[in-house]
Amino acid sequence: MCGIVGFLDKTSNEGTTVGQTILKMLTALEVRGPDSAGVALFGPPENSGFVVRVKLGEHGDFEEKGTFIAKRVQEFGSVGEVKTTAEYLRFVIDLRGEPTSLASFIESLEDGIEVVSMGRMLEVVKQVGSPQNLEATYGVSAFLGTHGLGHTRLSTESRVDLSHSQPFWAHGYPDLAIVHNGHITNYHKMRRRYEQHGVKFYTENDSEIIGVYLAERLSQGLTLRETLDASLIDLDGSFSYLVATPDAIGFAKDPFAFKPLLFTETDTFVAVATEEIAIRSAFDGAYEVREAQAKDVRIWQR
Amino acid sequence: MAEIVCVGKTTRDINVEIKRLIARGETDIRVKNPGARHNLGVAILESVELTFDGSVGYYCAGMIDGPTVKVRGSTGWGLAESMMDGTVIVEGSAGNGAAASIRGGTVIIHGDAAARLGVSMKGGLILVGGNCGYMAGFMAQKGTLIVCGDAGEAFADSMYEGICFVGGSIAELGNDAVIEKPTAEDLAFLESTLSRYLPQKIEIHDFKKVISGRKLWNFDKDERAVWREAL
């Protein structure tokens, strides 16, 4: 099971109510994934630097930890908009140096700390529980932006906690996020290969490898389309996954069409979801929805 | 005509209402704003006309025996699964596994069908105005499958019996699927079937006929290679 959704607004650069739209779509798919819910939202570019979202661990005084980290990261650049909500710290940093160095530094400060997302536009918020809980804790519906992804999770292989929830940020690669429905069967083999090259994995969730893989391919200079096409050969198993970058969303569906994925495109928006009910819950009016075929790769650029 | 408005109702409310209207003797039922809900109009055994004014979700019109079900939109997975008899018409496109395991009746899809269309069909007629995806007609035992557009990979794989027609290209034939030239009788059947069921006019001259090569019916040790490929 699991439910995945994606939305891209074509009308405005200032940002529409992307948080509200993704939340509506996600709520319709809650029954597919009662374990956890999460969103990856792209706002207007943060000119002053990178938005960083940090998971502060499972227990402890989150406020205190948040303040401590916000202070320590000042050696990487000037820090603003510091806010701790539940187990998340969010801040904006005018970063000097590499995003990966900052992420490693933050994660070295204490066990259980993880940089959940980093980018000029991307913000990932996820937690155990329903989309309603996500809204109650973080008010994601207030988020304005241009596009985003969402995920409701039914865990099959790995544990249920915040880190194992989706969307996954492709750690170290700013502004790249994925959501996945399915099962990557060559996960262990691929993971061993990546680990031999020093890539750090944060979870036992097979979906995490998709972000790692896409980031690797994009870093090699492949375009987003070439990357998604290559994934159809390199990833085994069942998958419909969505990817979002600063200016696009896209999807790829496995060669056996094991997992559902439906999409629609109108003059004003693009919507993709595991079930049409998610699209119909968020958008009124007349438009046609179709299921993607096996091996389908589609990308919508803003 | 009786009408059901879905807004604010659960799937169960709607299905109970449909059954109640049929029991009351209604023969023309219209369901407004189905909102792509799942499991609508399942197991209806009466010859009524049931119209969904919009898209439906998974498993619509499954296990029916007799009604005419129209969908003014698209459908999710498992449309008309295991139907015995009746007619299902979809004005949009259908998701995976449409008309899987049907034993009779007619399923018309004006748009495209996704993967596994008509797998294991044991009778009836399936007609797709557009294209179909991967593995259509897999292990079909009987019946007719017509695709006016292009067919995906593994088309008509491991069929026992059954007849397929494809108007466009076939990405790849399945195991033991064989192309043959349609007979004059076949063309007459296509002509009358397409003009009867589809809103658009379709030329039938280039239609290909695909049937079972019957090599997988019995094991023959001289055909080990065929089996290795199929399994």
Interface residues (C-beta under 8 A of the other chain):
Chain A: P255 F256 A257 P260 L262 E275 E276 I277 I279 R280 S281 E288 V289 R290 E291 A292 Q293 A294 K295
Chain B: G35 A36 R37 H38 G54 S55 G57 Y58 G73 S74 G76 W77 G92 S93 A94 G95 N96 G111 D112 A114 A115 R116 G133 Y134 G152 E153
